[in-house]
């Protein structure tokens, strides 16, 4: 798979070739000028099409690189979240769920950590800030870390 630098170099080469063709088309040649200009116009059109296609490939590669980075990030965070009831939570040093809830749907489908917030109309309902999925608050509430015991 070509990298972005290779595609950038190809686009630069196509631009140079296009500039040369424009120069030749505008030059004053006496032998079969009309036929030469027609061929150069066809070449210019072909080069422009190739340039457009390379730009599309470059955009596609950039989108794939972004998706790969997102998936790698999700892979590294995979073990940092645990499910409890209807939400995912980060874990403390003992592996116990703690903190704010994260959307079950977003994590399992899109591998993205999206916090659940209280619904503005119904305080007992939690809503995902990304997908809008609603959860029962008692099954997706904040989990406070356990308090350390005081020595007697």
Secondary structure, 3 states (H helix, E strand, C coil): CCCHHHHHHHHHHHHHHHHHHHHHHHCCCCCCHHHHHHHHHHHHHHHHHHHHHHHHHHHHHHHHHHHHHHHHHHHHHHHHEEEECCEEEEECCCCCEEEEEEEHHHHHHHCCCCEEEECCCCCCEEEECCCCCEEEHHHCCCECCCCCCCCC
